[in-house]
Amino acid sequence: MRLLSCGIDVHYGNSNFHFINEETKKECYRVIPTERTHISDMLGEFNENRIQYAFETGTMARFMYGVMKSNAPYSGNLHA
């Protein structure tokens, strides 16, 4: 199972997800609507990986934490 690091810039309309494969250093960048279903669907595309997340604390932090935890099979560490 590959380890991906994901930095997230959370906004009310759209959020930016920047993935880095820790082994190959290959990067992937996504901008998607900040809605639970869109985020969960996108994370499902990475379901063969273990993902550790980092995102800023703020008004959307609790929402994002809940979405990440609901995708627990794919989630590694959460750093807010």
N, CA, C and O atoms as CSV, one atom per row, in Angstrom:
chain,resi,resn,atom,element,x,y,z
A,1,MET,N,N,0.851,-1.176,0.000
A,1,MET,CA,C,0.000,0.000,0.000
A,1,MET,C,C,0.899,1.241,0.000
A,1,MET,O,O,1.767,1.386,0.861
A,2,ARG,N,N,0.687,2.114,-0.951
A,2,ARG,CA,C,1.472,3.342,-1.044
A,2,ARG,C,C,0.988,4.382,-0.038
A,2,ARG,O,O,-0.188,4.422,0.325
A,3,LEU,N,N,1.914,5.211,0.397
A,3,LEU,CA,C,1.577,6.299,1.307
A,3,LEU,C,C,1.539,7.600,0.525
A,3,LEU,O,O,2.502,7.969,-0.148
A,4,LEU,N,N,0.404,8.291,0.627
A,4,LEU,CA,C,0.251,9.610,0.021
A,4,LEU,C,C,0.113,10.640,1.124
A,4,LEU,O,O,-0.528,10.393,2.146
A,5,SER,N,N,0.717,11.793,0.911
A,5,SER,CA,C,0.486,12.951,1.769
A,5,SER,C,C,-0.432,13.884,1.016
A,5,SER,O,O,-0.282,14.080,-0.190
A,6,CYS,N,N,-1.390,14.463,1.733
A,6,CYS,CA,C,-2.370,15.335,1.095
A,6,CYS,C,C,-2.503,16.623,1.895
A,6,CYS,O,O,-2.923,16.609,3.052
A,7,GLY,N,N,-2.143,17.726,1.269
A,7,GLY,CA,C,-2.361,19.037,1.848
A,7,GLY,C,C,-3.656,19.597,1.287
A,7,GLY,O,O,-3.886,19.538,0.079
A,8,ILE,N,N,-4.497,20.136,2.147
A,8,ILE,CA,C,-5.814,20.616,1.719
A,8,ILE,C,C,-5.971,22.084,2.079
A,8,ILE,O,O,-5.729,22.488,3.216
A,9,ASP,N,N,-6.374,22.867,1.105
A,9,ASP,CA,C,-6.729,24.268,1.322
A,9,ASP,C,C,-8.251,24.332,1.232
A,9,ASP,O,O,-8.816,24.273,0.140
A,10,VAL,N,N,-8.908,24.452,2.374
A,10,VAL,CA,C,-10.363,24.340,2.459
A,10,VAL,C,C,-11.019,25.713,2.319
A,10,VAL,O,O,-10.637,26.671,2.991
A,11,HIS,N,N,-12.011,25.790,1.436
A,11,HIS,CA,C,-12.815,26.993,1.252
A,11,HIS,C,C,-14.283,26.577,1.158
A,11,HIS,O,O,-14.585,25.409,0.914
A,12,TYR,N,N,-15.184,27.520,1.350
A,12,TYR,CA,C,-16.614,27.193,1.305
A,12,TYR,C,C,-17.064,26.706,-0.066
A,12,TYR,O,O,-17.866,25.774,-0.136
A,13,GLY,N,N,-16.590,27.287,-1.142
A,13,GLY,CA,C,-17.031,26.890,-2.482
A,13,GLY,C,C,-16.299,25.674,-3.007
A,13,GLY,O,O,-16.903,24.623,-3.226
A,14,ASN,N,N,-15.001,25.813,-3.210
A,14,ASN,CA,C,-14.144,24.740,-3.709
A,14,ASN,C,C,-12.944,24.601,-2.792
A,14,ASN,O,O,-12.517,25.560,-2.149
A,15,SER,N,N,-12.408,23.390,-2.743
A,15,SER,CA,C,-11.206,23.142,-1.955
A,15,SER,C,C,-10.132,22.540,-2.840
A,15,SER,O,O,-10.419,21.849,-3.818
A,16,ASN,N,N,-8.887,22.816,-2.475
A,16,ASN,CA,C,-7.728,22.350,-3.234
A,16,ASN,C,C,-7.079,21.186,-2.494
A,16,ASN,O,O,-6.797,21.282,-1.299
A,17,PHE,N,N,-6.844,20.089,-3.207
A,17,PHE,CA,C,-6.207,18.894,-2.659
A,17,PHE,C,C,-4.918,18.654,-3.423
A,17,PHE,O,O,-4.939,18.492,-4.643
A,18,HIS,N,N,-3.797,18.630,-2.717
A,18,HIS,CA,C,-2.493,18.415,-3.317
A,18,HIS,C,C,-1.916,17.130,-2.744
A,18,HIS,O,O,-1.527,17.079,-1.577
A,19,PHE,N,N,-1.862,16.084,-3.581
A,19,PHE,CA,C,-1.363,14.776,-3.165
A,19,PHE,C,C,0.085,14.604,-3.608
A,19,PHE,O,O,0.463,15.020,-4.703
A,20,ILE,N,N,0.883,13.992,-2.753
A,20,ILE,CA,C,2.257,13.641,-3.092
A,20,ILE,C,C,2.488,12.180,-2.701
A,20,ILE,O,O,2.269,11.788,-1.555
A,21,ASN,N,N,2.933,11.391,-3.669
A,21,ASN,CA,C,3.313,10.014,-3.393
A,21,ASN,C,C,4.658,10.059,-2.688
A,21,ASN,O,O,5.635,10.548,-3.255
A,22,GLU,N,N,4.724,9.559,-1.466
A,22,GLU,CA,C,5.939,9.669,-0.651
A,22,GLU,C,C,7.090,8.827,-1.182
A,22,GLU,O,O,8.244,9.075,-0.834
A,23,GLU,N,N,6.799,7.841,-2.013
A,23,GLU,CA,C,7.861,6.995,-2.562
A,23,GLU,C,C,8.418,7.573,-3.861
A,23,GLU,O,O,9.632,7.690,-4.024
A,24,THR,N,N,7.523,7.934,-4.784
A,24,THR,CA,C,7.965,8.393,-6.104
A,24,THR,C,C,8.050,9.908,-6.222
A,24,THR,O,O,8.646,10.427,-7.165
A,25,LYS,N,N,7.450,10.626,-5.260
A,25,LYS,CA,C,7.362,12.097,-5.262
A,25,LYS,C,C,6.479,12.634,-6.399
A,25,LYS,O,O,6.493,13.832,-6.683
A,26,LYS,N,N,5.719,11.751,-7.042
A,26,LYS,CA,C,4.763,12.183,-8.066
A,26,LYS,C,C,3.659,12.978,-7.385
A,26,LYS,O,O,3.223,12.626,-6.289
A,27,GLU,N,N,3.204,14.055,-8.034
A,27,GLU,CA,C,2.194,14.929,-7.459
A,27,GLU,C,C,0.905,14.901,-8.271
A,27,GLU,O,O,0.911,14.674,-9.481
A,28,CYS,N,N,-0.188,15.137,-7.577
A,28,CYS,CA,C,-1.515,15.206,-8.181
A,28,CYS,C,C,-2.265,16.340,-7.498
A,28,CYS,O,O,-2.248,16.451,-6.273
A,29,TYR,N,N,-2.919,17.176,-8.282
A,29,TYR,CA,C,-3.613,18.348,-7.744
A,29,TYR,C,C,-5.067,18.321,-8.191
A,29,TYR,O,O,-5.347,18.151,-9.377
A,30,ARG,N,N,-5.976,18.484,-7.268
A,30,ARG,CA,C,-7.411,18.494,-7.585
A,30,ARG,C,C,-8.093,19.687,-6.941
A,30,ARG,O,O,-7.774,20.055,-5.811
A,31,VAL,N,N,-9.025,20.287,-7.653
A,31,VAL,CA,C,-9.909,21.318,-7.107
A,31,VAL,C,C,-11.321,20.779,-7.256
A,31,VAL,O,O,-11.773,20.503,-8.367
A,32,ILE,N,N,-12.024,20.629,-6.123
A,32,ILE,CA,C,-13.369,20.066,-6.168
A,32,ILE,C,C,-14.290,20.866,-5.248
A,32,ILE,O,O,-13.823,21.574,-4.356
A,33,PRO,N,N,-15.607,20.748,-5.472
A,33,PRO,CA,C,-16.556,21.423,-4.575
A,33,PRO,C,C,-16.404,20.914,-3.141
A,33,PRO,O,O,-16.177,19.726,-2.915
A,34,THR,N,N,-16.529,21.809,-2.196
A,34,THR,CA,C,-16.414,21.461,-0.780
A,34,THR,C,C,-17.749,20.915,-0.293
A,34,THR,O,O,-18.478,21.565,0.455
A,35,GLU,N,N,-18.042,19.704,-0.740
A,35,GLU,CA,C,-19.254,18.982,-0.357
A,35,GLU,C,C,-18.846,17.560,-0.017
A,35,GLU,O,O,-18.000,16.966,-0.685
A,36,ARG,N,N,-19.450,17.025,1.022
A,36,ARG,CA,C,-19.090,15.693,1.518
A,36,ARG,C,C,-19.074,14.639,0.400
A,36,ARG,O,O,-18.128,13.856,0.315
A,37,THR,N,N,-20.088,14.607,-0.443
A,37,THR,CA,C,-20.142,13.565,-1.477
A,37,THR,C,C,-19.018,13.717,-2.495
A,37,THR,O,O,-18.420,12.721,-2.903
A,38,HIS,N,N,-18.721,14.945,-2.911
A,38,HIS,CA,C,-17.639,15.166,-3.878
A,38,HIS,C,C,-16.291,14.761,-3.284
A,38,HIS,O,O,-15.474,14.131,-3.956
A,39,ILE,N,N,-16.067,15.120,-2.038
A,39,ILE,CA,C,-14.798,14.792,-1.392
A,39,ILE,C,C,-14.678,13.282,-1.205
A,39,ILE,O,O,-13.624,12.714,-1.492
A,40,SER,N,N,-15.721,12.631,-0.735
A,40,SER,CA,C,-15.694,11.180,-0.537
A,40,SER,C,C,-15.497,10.442,-1.854
A,40,SER,O,O,-14.739,9.473,-1.913
A,41,ASP,N,N,-16.168,10.888,-2.907
A,41,ASP,CA,C,-16.004,10.254,-4.218
A,41,ASP,C,C,-14.568,10.389,-4.706
A,41,ASP,O,O,-13.987,9.428,-5.209
A,42,MET,N,N,-13.995,11.577,-4.558
A,42,MET,CA,C,-12.621,11.793,-4.997
A,42,MET,C,C,-11.652,10.928,-4.197
A,42,MET,O,O,-10.745,10.324,-4.769
A,43,LEU,N,N,-11.836,10.864,-2.882
A,43,LEU,CA,C,-10.955,10.040,-2.061
A,43,LEU,C,C,-11.081,8.562,-2.410
A,43,LEU,O,O,-10.114,7.810,-2.290
A,44,GLY,N,N,-12.272,8.142,-2.842
A,44,GLY,CA,C,-12.475,6.762,-3.270
A,44,GLY,C,C,-11.595,6.375,-4.444
A,44,GLY,O,O,-11.276,5.199,-4.623
A,45,GLU,N,N,-11.196,7.368,-5.257
A,45,GLU,CA,C,-10.294,7.102,-6.380
A,45,GLU,C,C,-8.899,6.707,-5.907
A,45,GLU,O,O,-8.119,6.128,-6.663
A,46,PHE,N,N,-8.594,7.024,-4.656
A,46,PHE,CA,C,-7.281,6.717,-4.094
A,46,PHE,C,C,-7.355,5.573,-3.092
A,46,PHE,O,O,-6.491,5.465,-2.223
A,47,ASN,N,N,-8.371,4.717,-3.195
A,47,ASN,CA,C,-8.633,3.715,-2.170
A,47,ASN,C,C,-7.583,2.618,-2.056
A,47,ASN,O,O,-7.646,1.809,-1.130
A,48,GLU,N,N,-6.621,2.569,-2.971
A,48,GLU,CA,C,-5.551,1.576,-2.860
A,48,GLU,C,C,-4.335,2.160,-2.140
A,48,GLU,O,O,-3.267,1.548,-2.122
A,49,ASN,N,N,-4.500,3.338,-1.549
A,49,ASN,CA,C,-3.410,4.032,-0.880
A,49,ASN,C,C,-3.775,4.328,0.565
A,49,ASN,O,O,-4.946,4.330,0.943
A,50,ARG,N,N,-2.766,4.572,1.347
A,50,ARG,CA,C,-2.953,5.099,2.699
A,50,ARG,C,C,-2.634,6.584,2.603
A,50,ARG,O,O,-1.598,6.961,2.056
A,51,ILE,N,N,-3.504,7.421,3.125
A,51,ILE,CA,C,-3.356,8.866,2.969
A,51,ILE,C,C,-3.221,9.524,4.339
A,51,ILE,O,O,-3.992,9.245,5.257
A,52,GLN,N,N,-2.234,10.399,4.457
A,52,GLN,CA,C,-2.127,11.252,5.642
A,52,GLN,C,C,-2.443,12.676,5.195
A,52,GLN,O,O,-1.968,13.127,4.153
A,53,TYR,N,N,-3.244,13.373,5.982
A,53,TYR,CA,C,-3.763,14.684,5.613
A,53,TYR,C,C,-3.197,15.791,6.492
A,53,TYR,O,O,-2.852,15.575,7.654
A,54,ALA,N,N,-3.113,16.965,5.913
A,54,ALA,CA,C,-2.799,18.177,6.669
A,54,ALA,C,C,-3.685,19.282,6.113
A,54,ALA,O,O,-3.757,19.488,4.901
A,55,PHE,N,N,-4.359,19.990,7.018
A,55,PHE,CA,C,-5.171,21.134,6.590
A,55,PHE,C,C,-5.211,22.141,7.719
A,55,PHE,O,O,-5.031,21.806,8.890
A,56,GLU,N,N,-5.453,23.384,7.338
A,56,GLU,CA,C,-5.448,24.459,8.323
A,56,GLU,C,C,-6.692,24.419,9.197
A,56,GLU,O,O,-7.766,24.007,8.760
A,57,THR,N,N,-6.529,24.850,10.420
A,57,THR,CA,C,-7.693,24.960,11.287
A,57,THR,C,C,-8.422,26.255,10.937
A,57,THR,O,O,-7.802,27.240,10.536
A,58,GLY,N,N,-9.694,26.242,11.087
A,58,GLY,CA,C,-10.521,27.392,10.767
A,58,GLY,C,C,-11.973,26.977,10.828
A,58,GLY,O,O,-12.312,25.958,11.429
A,59,THR,N,N,-12.820,27.756,10.213
A,59,THR,CA,C,-14.253,27.489,10.306
A,59,THR,C,C,-14.662,26.182,9.645
A,59,THR,O,O,-15.696,25.617,10.003
A,60,MET,N,N,-13.885,25.688,8.695
A,60,MET,CA,C,-14.234,24.450,7.988
A,60,MET,C,C,-13.497,23.221,8.542
A,60,MET,O,O,-13.692,22.114,8.039
A,61,ALA,N,N,-12.667,23.397,9.551
A,61,ALA,CA,C,-11.837,22.298,10.045
A,61,ALA,C,C,-12.671,21.138,10.590
A,61,ALA,O,O,-12.363,19.980,10.308
A,62,ARG,N,N,-13.704,21.421,11.352
A,62,ARG,CA,C,-14.528,20.349,11.920
A,62,ARG,C,C,-15.234,19.560,10.819
A,62,ARG,O,O,-15.304,18.332,10.879
A,63,PHE,N,N,-15.753,20.261,9.819
A,63,PHE,CA,C,-16.392,19.598,8.677
A,63,PHE,C,C,-15.385,18.684,7.982
A,63,PHE,O,O,-15.672,17.511,7.742
A,64,MET,N,N,-14.203,19.219,7.660
A,64,MET,CA,C,-13.209,18.442,6.920
A,64,MET,C,C,-12.734,17.255,7.730
A,64,MET,O,O,-12.547,16.170,7.178
A,65,TYR,N,N,-12.534,17.433,9.023
A,65,TYR,CA,C,-12.129,16.330,9.885
A,65,TYR,C,C,-13.175,15.207,9.839
A,65,TYR,O,O,-12.821,14.030,9.766
A,66,GLY,N,N,-14.449,15.569,9.881
A,66,GLY,CA,C,-15.512,14.570,9.813
A,66,GLY,C,C,-15.513,13.803,8.505
A,66,GLY,O,O,-15.720,12.589,8.490
A,67,VAL,N,N,-15.282,14.510,7.404
A,67,VAL,CA,C,-15.226,13.854,6.091
A,67,VAL,C,C,-14.040,12.896,6.038
A,67,VAL,O,O,-14.176,11.767,5.567
A,68,MET,N,N,-12.892,13.335,6.513
A,68,MET,CA,C,-11.704,12.489,6.483
A,68,MET,C,C,-11.891,11.241,7.352
A,68,MET,O,O,-11.528,10.139,6.940
A,69,LYS,N,N,-12.449,11.410,8.538
A,69,LYS,CA,C,-12.662,10.264,9.420
A,69,LYS,C,C,-13.688,9.291,8.843
A,69,LYS,O,O,-13.591,8.087,9.080
A,70,SER,N,N,-14.663,9.788,8.095
A,70,SER,CA,C,-15.655,8.888,7.498
A,70,SER,C,C,-15.038,8.069,6.369
A,70,SER,O,O,-15.618,7.071,5.941
A,71,ASN,N,N,-13.877,8.478,5.886
A,71,ASN,CA,C,-13.148,7.721,4.868
A,71,ASN,C,C,-12.004,6.967,5.527
A,71,ASN,O,O,-10.922,6.833,4.955
A,72,ALA,N,N,-12.250,6.479,6.729
A,72,ALA,CA,C,-11.217,5.853,7.561
A,72,ALA,C,C,-10.408,4.750,6.861
A,72,ALA,O,O,-9.208,4.645,7.114
A,73,PRO,N,N,-11.016,3.920,5.989
A,73,PRO,CA,C,-10.182,2.884,5.355
A,73,PRO,C,C,-9.020,3.467,4.562
A,73,PRO,O,O,-7.997,2.807,4.382
A,74,TYR,N,N,-9.172,4.701,4.085
A,74,TYR,CA,C,-8.127,5.322,3.265
A,74,TYR,C,C,-7.285,6.303,4.067
A,74,TYR,O,O,-6.257,6.772,3.580
A,75,SER,N,N,-7.696,6.615,5.268
A,75,SER,CA,C,-7.058,7.673,6.042
A,75,SER,C,C,-5.948,7.151,6.927
A,75,SER,O,O,-6.072,6.107,7.568
A,76,GLY,N,N,-4.872,7.892,6.947
A,76,GLY,CA,C,-3.776,7.605,7.868
A,76,GLY,C,C,-3.860,8.619,8.990
A,76,GLY,O,O,-4.815,8.625,9.767
A,77,ASN,N,N,-2.866,9.469,9.067
A,77,ASN,CA,C,-2.814,10.481,10.102
A,77,ASN,C,C,-3.518,11.752,9.661
A,77,ASN,O,O,-3.480,12.118,8.486
A,78,LEU,N,N,-4.156,12.416,10.599
A,78,LEU,CA,C,-4.786,13.712,10.360
A,78,LEU,C,C,-4.064,14.773,11.174
A,78,LEU,O,O,-3.954,14.650,12.394
A,79,HIS,N,N,-3.580,15.796,10.523
A,79,HIS,CA,C,-2.906,16.897,11.206
A,79,HIS,C,C,-3.626,18.184,10.850
A,79,HIS,O,O,-3.655,18.579,9.685
A,80,ALA,N,N,-4.204,18.837,11.838
A,80,ALA,CA,C,-4.900,20.103,11.581
A,80,ALA,C,C,-4.128,21.240,12.214
A,80,ALA,O,O,-4.540,22.396,12.117
